[in-house]
């Protein structure tokens, strides 16, 4: 299967760069990932 790359969205890339530099955003993102992983692990134990 051949995949065709989407056009680069430079505006979106700039937005993401700003978000990564935002400590509050980064903390929330890490917390959400940790919560999702925990929920996933708890489901596997059940």
Jmol script that loads the backbone (N, CA, C; Angstrom):
load data "model"
ATOM      1  N   UNK A   1       0.845  -1.179   0.000  1.00  0.00           N
ATOM      2  CA  UNK A   1       0.000   0.000   0.000  1.00  0.00           C
ATOM      3  C   UNK A   1       0.890   1.241   0.000  1.00  0.00           C
ATOM      4  N   UNK A   2       0.590   2.173  -0.855  1.00  0.00           N
ATOM      5  CA  UNK A   2       1.343   3.415  -0.956  1.00  0.00           C
ATOM      6  C   UNK A   2       0.567   4.512  -0.237  1.00  0.00           C
ATOM      7  N   UNK A   3       1.282   5.215   0.644  1.00  0.00           N
ATOM      8  CA  UNK A   3       0.636   6.319   1.355  1.00  0.00           C
ATOM      9  C   UNK A   3       1.095   7.633   0.747  1.00  0.00           C
ATOM     10  N   UNK A   4       0.168   8.535   0.570  1.00  0.00           N
ATOM     11  CA  UNK A   4       0.483   9.854   0.028  1.00  0.00           C
ATOM     12  C   UNK A   4       0.467  10.839   1.183  1.00  0.00           C
ATOM     13  N   UNK A   5       1.559  11.561   1.349  1.00  0.00           N
ATOM     14  CA  UNK A   5       1.678  12.514   2.454  1.00  0.00           C
ATOM     15  C   UNK A   5       0.731  13.688   2.242  1.00  0.00           C
ATOM     16  N   UNK A   6       0.171  14.145   3.353  1.00  0.00           N
ATOM     17  CA  UNK A   6      -0.673  15.337   3.300  1.00  0.00           C
ATOM     18  C   UNK A   6       0.216  16.566   3.180  1.00  0.00           C
ATOM     19  N   UNK A   7      -0.350  17.649   2.683  1.00  0.00           N
ATOM     20  CA  UNK A   7       0.396  18.896   2.606  1.00  0.00           C
ATOM     21  C   UNK A   7       0.715  19.377   4.011  1.00  0.00           C
ATOM     22  N   UNK A   8       1.874  19.961   4.184  1.00  0.00           N
ATOM     23  CA  UNK A   8       2.294  20.456   5.492  1.00  0.00           C
ATOM     24  C   UNK A   8       1.479  21.682   5.870  1.00  0.00           C
ATOM     25  N   UNK A   9       0.906  21.654   7.069  1.00  0.00           N
ATOM     26  CA  UNK A   9       0.128  22.784   7.577  1.00  0.00           C
ATOM     27  C   UNK A   9       1.016  23.567   8.543  1.00  0.00           C
ATOM     28  N   UNK A  10       1.695  24.571   8.022  1.00  0.00           N
ATOM     29  CA  UNK A  10       2.660  25.323   8.820  1.00  0.00           C
ATOM     30  C   UNK A  10       2.003  26.078   9.968  1.00  0.00           C
ATOM     31  N   UNK A  11       0.762  26.514   9.774  1.00  0.00           N
ATOM     32  CA  UNK A  11       0.044  27.209  10.858  1.00  0.00           C
ATOM     33  C   UNK A  11      -0.168  26.251  12.033  1.00  0.00           C
ATOM     34  N   UNK A  12      -0.577  25.024  11.748  1.00  0.00           N
ATOM     35  CA  UNK A  12      -0.805  24.017  12.790  1.00  0.00           C
ATOM     36  C   UNK A  12       0.508  23.666  13.490  1.00  0.00           C
ATOM     37  N   UNK A  13       1.593  23.562  12.728  1.00  0.00           N
ATOM     38  CA  UNK A  13       2.894  23.266  13.319  1.00  0.00           C
ATOM     39  C   UNK A  13       3.296  24.361  14.297  1.00  0.00           C
ATOM     40  N   UNK A  14       3.099  25.615  13.927  1.00  0.00           N
ATOM     41  CA  UNK A  14       3.428  26.734  14.821  1.00  0.00           C
ATOM     42  C   UNK A  14       2.574  26.694  16.087  1.00  0.00           C
ATOM     43  N   UNK A  15       1.285  26.362  15.943  1.00  0.00           N
ATOM     44  CA  UNK A  15       0.399  26.252  17.109  1.00  0.00           C
ATOM     45  C   UNK A  15       0.895  25.154  18.046  1.00  0.00           C
ATOM     46  N   UNK A  16       1.288  24.017  17.478  1.00  0.00           N
ATOM     47  CA  UNK A  16       1.777  22.905  18.295  1.00  0.00           C
ATOM     48  C   UNK A  16       3.082  23.259  19.004  1.00  0.00           C
ATOM     49  N   UNK A  17       3.959  23.993  18.337  1.00  0.00           N
ATOM     50  CA  UNK A  17       5.207  24.425  18.964  1.00  0.00           C
ATOM     51  C   UNK A  17       4.924  25.304  20.189  1.00  0.00           C
ATOM     52  N   UNK A  18       3.951  26.210  20.052  1.00  0.00           N
ATOM     53  CA  UNK A  18       3.597  27.078  21.185  1.00  0.00           C
ATOM     54  C   UNK A  18       3.000  26.253  22.319  1.00  0.00           C
ATOM     55  N   UNK A  19       2.184  25.262  21.986  1.00  0.00           N
ATOM     56  CA  UNK A  19       1.553  24.431  23.005  1.00  0.00           C
ATOM     57  C   UNK A  19       2.596  23.632  23.776  1.00  0.00           C
ATOM     58  N   UNK A  20       3.606  23.124  23.079  1.00  0.00           N
ATOM     59  CA  UNK A  20       4.647  22.332  23.736  1.00  0.00           C
ATOM     60  C   UNK A  20       5.447  23.188  24.707  1.00  0.00           C
ATOM     61  N   UNK A  21       5.616  24.461  24.393  1.00  0.00           N
ATOM     62  CA  UNK A  21       6.359  25.364  25.277  1.00  0.00           C
ATOM     63  C   UNK A  21       5.535  25.827  26.477  1.00  0.00           C
ATOM     64  N   UNK A  22       4.226  25.575  26.462  1.00  0.00           N
ATOM     65  CA  UNK A  22       3.330  25.975  27.556  1.00  0.00           C
ATOM     66  C   UNK A  22       3.367  24.896  28.639  1.00  0.00           C
ATOM     67  N   UNK A  23       3.941  25.224  29.785  1.00  0.00           N
ATOM     68  CA  UNK A  23       4.104  24.228  30.858  1.00  0.00           C
ATOM     69  C   UNK A  23       2.774  23.673  31.345  1.00  0.00           C
ATOM     70  N   UNK A  24       1.748  24.513  31.438  1.00  0.00           N
ATOM     71  CA  UNK A  24       0.444  24.041  31.903  1.00  0.00           C
ATOM     72  C   UNK A  24      -0.164  23.059  30.905  1.00  0.00           C
ATOM     73  N   UNK A  25      -0.061  23.374  29.629  1.00  0.00           N
ATOM     74  CA  UNK A  25      -0.585  22.475  28.601  1.00  0.00           C
ATOM     75  C   UNK A  25       0.139  21.143  28.651  1.00  0.00           C
ATOM     76  N   UNK A  26       1.458  21.210  28.735  1.00  0.00           N
ATOM     77  CA  UNK A  26       2.260  19.996  28.767  1.00  0.00           C
ATOM     78  C   UNK A  26       1.931  19.143  29.986  1.00  0.00           C
ATOM     79  N   UNK A  27       1.751  19.774  31.146  1.00  0.00           N
ATOM     80  CA  UNK A  27       1.408  19.040  32.366  1.00  0.00           C
ATOM     81  C   UNK A  27       0.047  18.352  32.210  1.00  0.00           C
ATOM     82  N   UNK A  28      -0.927  19.059  31.628  1.00  0.00           N
ATOM     83  CA  UNK A  28      -2.259  18.463  31.423  1.00  0.00           C
ATOM     84  C   UNK A  28      -2.177  17.294  30.444  1.00  0.00           C
ATOM     85  N   UNK A  29      -1.380  17.461  29.376  1.00  0.00           N
ATOM     86  CA  UNK A  29      -1.252  16.398  28.377  1.00  0.00           C
ATOM     87  C   UNK A  29      -0.621  15.155  29.000  1.00  0.00           C
ATOM     88  N   UNK A  30       0.437  15.345  29.781  1.00  0.00           N
ATOM     89  CA  UNK A  30       1.099  14.217  30.437  1.00  0.00           C
ATOM     90  C   UNK A  30       0.149  13.550  31.419  1.00  0.00           C
ATOM     91  N   UNK A  31      -0.608  14.350  32.162  1.00  0.00           N
ATOM     92  CA  UNK A  31      -1.570  13.802  33.120  1.00  0.00           C
ATOM     93  C   UNK A  31      -2.635  12.973  32.394  1.00  0.00           C
ATOM     94  N   UNK A  32      -3.112  13.466  31.268  1.00  0.00           N
ATOM     95  CA  UNK A  32      -4.142  12.746  30.521  1.00  0.00           C
ATOM     96  C   UNK A  32      -3.587  11.421  29.986  1.00  0.00           C
ATOM     97  N   UNK A  33      -2.357  11.443  29.497  1.00  0.00           N
ATOM     98  CA  UNK A  33      -1.737  10.206  29.009  1.00  0.00           C
ATOM     99  C   UNK A  33      -1.597   9.205  30.151  1.00  0.00           C
ATOM    100  N   UNK A  34      -1.156   9.681  31.317  1.00  0.00           N
ATOM    101  CA  UNK A  34      -0.998   8.796  32.474  1.00  0.00           C
ATOM    102  C   UNK A  34      -2.341   8.203  32.892  1.00  0.00           C
ATOM    103  N   UNK A  35      -3.386   9.008  32.892  1.00  0.00           N
ATOM    104  CA  UNK A  35      -4.714   8.514  33.255  1.00  0.00           C
ATOM    105  C   UNK A  35      -5.190   7.444  32.272  1.00  0.00           C
ATOM    106  N   UNK A  36      -4.993   7.702  30.981  1.00  0.00           N
ATOM    107  CA  UNK A  36      -5.419   6.729  29.963  1.00  0.00           C
ATOM    108  C   UNK A  36      -4.654   5.423  30.093  1.00  0.00           C
ATOM    109  N   UNK A  37      -3.364   5.506  30.351  1.00  0.00           N
ATOM    110  CA  UNK A  37      -2.568   4.295  30.533  1.00  0.00           C
ATOM    111  C   UNK A  37      -3.023   3.524  31.766  1.00  0.00           C
ATOM    112  N   UNK A  38      -3.292   4.238  32.850  1.00  0.00           N
ATOM    113  CA  UNK A  38      -3.747   3.596  34.081  1.00  0.00           C
ATOM    114  C   UNK A  38      -5.077   2.891  33.857  1.00  0.00           C
ATOM    115  N   UNK A  39      -6.017   3.573  33.204  1.00  0.00           N
ATOM    116  CA  UNK A  39      -7.316   2.968  32.920  1.00  0.00           C
ATOM    117  C   UNK A  39      -7.157   1.721  32.057  1.00  0.00           C
ATOM    118  N   UNK A  40      -6.284   1.809  31.067  1.00  0.00           N
ATOM    119  CA  UNK A  40      -6.050   0.677  30.175  1.00  0.00           C
ATOM    120  C   UNK A  40      -5.468  -0.507  30.947  1.00  0.00           C
ATOM    121  N   UNK A  41      -4.508  -0.243  31.817  1.00  0.00           N
ATOM    122  CA  UNK A  41      -3.901  -1.325  32.609  1.00  0.00           C
ATOM    123  C   UNK A  41      -4.899  -1.937  33.575  1.00  0.00           C
ATOM    124  N   UNK A  42      -5.755  -1.116  34.169  1.00  0.00           N
ATOM    125  CA  UNK A  42      -6.756  -1.630  35.090  1.00  0.00           C
ATOM    126  C   UNK A  42      -7.784  -2.498  34.375  1.00  0.00           C
ATOM    127  N   UNK A  43      -8.117  -2.138  33.140  1.00  0.00           N
ATOM    128  CA  UNK A  43      -9.062  -2.956  32.361  1.00  0.00           C
ATOM    129  C   UNK A  43      -8.454  -4.310  32.041  1.00  0.00           C
ATOM    130  N   UNK A  44      -7.148  -4.344  31.763  1.00  0.00           N
ATOM    131  CA  UNK A  44      -6.485  -5.603  31.438  1.00  0.00           C
ATOM    132  C   UNK A  44      -6.425  -6.533  32.659  1.00  0.00           C
ATOM    133  N   UNK A  45      -6.348  -5.972  33.845  1.00  0.00           N
ATOM    134  CA  UNK A  45      -6.297  -6.785  35.066  1.00  0.00           C
ATOM    135  C   UNK A  45      -7.639  -7.415  35.377  1.00  0.00           C
ATOM    136  N   UNK A  46      -8.714  -6.780  34.960  1.00  0.00           N
ATOM    137  CA  UNK A  46     -10.062  -7.275  35.288  1.00  0.00           C
ATOM    138  C   UNK A  46     -10.409  -8.535  34.548  1.00  0.00           C
TER     139      UNK A  46
END
end "model"
wireframe off; spacefill off
backbone 0.3
color backbone group
